[in-house]
């Protein structure tokens, strides 16, 4: 048993064949699974420190998993640190901050903050791990008004490759805080973070669902509309050709649909005025726009709640012209070679501005105006190959306007993930800066089961 090597671990330790080993590996994205030599289900930062020390001494790599949404490079034969047990949340009402353990999902933070009239910069799905989401950037439902979730990272507790538990903030280590804001998975196991909260209790938002026959007119109208709305409006448009399956709602079963998702931080009557051009495109199949408490914000994108297998890619665009619009609609349409979920998010606003506190952020391509994301459900290697082909077609169609990509939305390359792909998420100067910091903190590249920053040499 591996537990003899971890006598002081408060959590549990598993090796292949142990009862509980497979359960600890389970994640939301079921297409990919870590197969480590040792799993440490941590209950404290000291447990994490013991796992990292063991890995370094035995020359094993380290992967980290809380909810398993963003797995991109599987750990084969190394050490997996499972952080679900790090589940503490503390709200500081006066400072408008939250201290969040690495196993906590956004749903929990949303509920805790709402008790005090506050909200986190959470994403579209409350089941996503708050810490991993923030370290990767985080484009939340109110992103255009408040910016990336990473921009509001105040401090972090992290176990680095030397086995030290460090508290990182702007006063003590501004360089590492800068890197954690957008590339945090590369520099250690983050066991907790402190993030800023915003004074939001109610929003106006939800979904307008249209028949897919209106897809082209709708995306043209939506794109023009995004150029007119204030920063308090964040939105996206999506296209899905649903299969005819009995477990799907009658409204969607066997139908190609286009959906506009809207979040507006303002009064309902102003929200109604703002969305009027979208409603005018055609009678919607469903009109779910309403004033809602922020605790209901999951309704805005209505992401599927059950674990499933998927691959994904994305591009950040400087803008969208007619050719790009045609490419987007075709990629997400019913004639695609595999079922696709095609989403376009409106960026800009606060996302375009570098945070002024804490030394800025490593996140690149802030001049991007739109994020185009293609998600493809997969079932085995054959469908994965088709998915990659369809994803490449989309990237080719949008290449002329592409600035780079948002790395947290790249899933499924596995061992095909390359340094060149990772570089697409950063500016050249920032990537070089990250590589130098990686060489200082993790020269052996212990933490590489991610969109990996390769340590600089020389």
PyMOL commands that set and color helices and strands:
alter all, ss='L'
color gray80, all
select helices_A, chain A and resi 2-5+21-25+45-57+106-114+130-136+143-146+149-152+174-186+212-226+268-279+294-300+322-331+349-352+381-397+399-401+407-409+414-416+419-423+428-441
alter helices_A, ss='H'
color red, helices_A
select strands_A, chain A and resi 12-14+38-41+62-65+79-82+89-92+97-101+153-159+165-169+189-196+202-211+233-241+256-264+286-287+290-293+310-317+341-346+370-377+402-404
alter strands_A, ss='S'
color yellow, strands_A
deselect
rebuild
show_as cartoon
